[in-house]
């Protein structure tokens, strides 16, 4: 094992990253299982940085620090539009994993089946990336570029996730399907956020995970929902519209064909849950 650093100051953390490549530790629930017996190379542990923890609200929306744990997300007092994120937080492993695992770690691990991604995509989430050279922001949909691949530069840290104020309207729900009820990698997962005005859907955001290299929004499904009542919304979900945005694979958990059927059914159920 190389050098291990756990700075208490963000400037020090960024200085260390600028000095050369380091493996970043934000909770370790993905890093440790994938590392084998020994974590090789120089390490940068972010868990001592108070600036990366916590949830705050303001006129620009909701900001969630990257080292905020899943337990903290699940227990937070958040608008109904973020119900899907809180529901996902309660399904990330067991309670011990939720106490240690972090939102930022989940995103940077970039698993196609990362539970946190569909709810955040349905919220038009942005990510804040910091380096010694400054800060930049980008859409989460642009940050995730493939399985285990992100747009994060070697000298950058994912500092926070920002939910814009415009995405805080409405309610949301999250559902996942696996081989068992708990402690499972998803076959498919869905987050749905719906805003109703004057009895009709004025805005809809639907995202699916575990059915392609990265989680995706379903634009054709979203468009079909506009103008529908919540009662009629599930009837407007067509499998062809779901399939148009997804590229599922056959693997040990399910076939590609089954994933499409499952994703379509999960969208329908999530809309029913929002309506309920």
Beta strands, then each sheet from edge to edge (+ up, - down):
strand 1: 4-5
strand 2: 23-25
strand 3: 43-45
strand 4: 55-58
strand 5: 61-65
strand 6: 126-131
strand 7: 134-139
strand 8: 144-146
strand 9: 149-150
strand 10: 157-164
strand 11: 171-177
strand 12: 188-197
strand 13: 200-209
strand 14: 216-217
sheet 1: 1+ 3+ 2+
sheet 2: 4+ 5- 10+ 6- 7+
sheet 3: 8+ 9-
sheet 4: 11+ 12- 13+ 14-
end
